Amino acid sequence: MSFVLDLDVETFVGLLDKAIEKDIEDKLWQKWLVELPYMDEKSFLSFDEYKEKHFKREYTQKKTDEEILKDAENILKMMSRK
C-alpha cells in the first residue's frame, strides 16, 4: 500500500477513476445477467450494446444561451437572499 502514497495526484485520481468505472461496469454486468433470461431475439442486446446504452447520455432539453443566462441570474438572486 505504500506505493499509493508515492503516486502523484494525477496518477492517483486516474487510478481512482478507473476503479470506480470498473465497479460500475461490474454492477451493470450483474444487472445485464439478471435481464438476460427475459430477452428474446428482438430485444437481445450484447453486454457491450447494453453498456453503451446505459452510459450514453442524451440531452433532450436544449436551452438557448439567453435561457441559460436567465437561469444563472435566478440562481444568483436566490443565493443572495439567504
C-alpha positions in Angstrom: 0.0 0.0 0.0 2.9 2.4 0.5 3.3 2.7 -3.3 -0.1 4.6 -3.3 1.4 7.3 -1.1 4.3 7.8 -3.6 1.9 8.4 -6.5 1.4 11.9 -7.8 -2.1 13.3 -7.5 -3.0 13.0 -11.2 -2.0 9.3 -11.3 -3.8 8.6 -8.1 -7.0 10.3 -9.3 -6.7 8.4 -12.6 -6.5 5.1 -10.8 -9.4 6.0 -8.6 -11.5 7.0 -11.6 -10.6 3.6 -13.3 -11.5 1.7 -10.2 -14.9 3.4 -9.9 -15.5 2.8 -13.6 -14.8 -0.9 -13.2 -17.1 -1.1 -10.2 -19.9 0.5 -12.1 -19.2 -1.8 -15.0 -19.4 -4.8 -12.7 -22.7 -3.7 -11.3 -24.0 -3.2 -14.8 -22.8 -6.7 -15.8 -24.8 -8.2 -12.8 -27.9 -6.2 -14.0 -27.4 -7.5 -17.5 -27.2 -11.1 -16.3 -30.5 -10.6 -14.4 -32.2 -9.2 -17.5 -30.7 -11.7 -19.9 -33.2 -14.6 -19.4 -36.0 -12.1 -20.2 -34.5 -11.0 -23.6 -35.8 -12.6 -26.8 -34.4 -12.4 -30.3 -35.9 -9.0 -30.9 -34.9 -7.4 -27.5 -31.5 -9.1 -27.1 -28.5 -6.8 -26.5 -24.9 -7.9 -26.2 -23.3 -6.6 -23.0 -21.3 -4.0 -25.0 -24.5 -2.7 -26.5 -26.2 -2.7 -23.1 -23.3 -0.9 -21.5 -23.2 1.7 -24.3 -27.0 2.3 -23.9 -26.6 2.9 -20.2 -23.6 5.1 -20.5 -24.9 7.1 -23.4 -26.2 10.5 -22.3 -28.9 12.1 -24.4 -29.8 15.7 -23.7 -33.4 16.1 -24.7 -33.8 19.6 -23.4 -32.0 22.2 -25.4 -31.8 25.7 -23.9 -30.8 28.9 -25.7 -27.9 30.9 -24.3 -30.4 33.5 -23.1 -32.3 30.9 -21.1 -29.2 29.6 -19.5 -28.1 33.1 -18.5 -31.5 33.8 -17.1 -31.3 30.6 -15.1 -27.9 31.5 -13.8 -29.2 35.0 -12.8 -32.1 33.5 -11.0 -29.8 31.1 -9.1 -27.5 34.0 -8.1 -30.6 36.0 -6.9 -31.8 33.1 -4.8 -28.3 32.6 -3.3 -28.0 36.3 -2.4 -31.3 36.2 -0.5 -30.0 33.8 2.1 
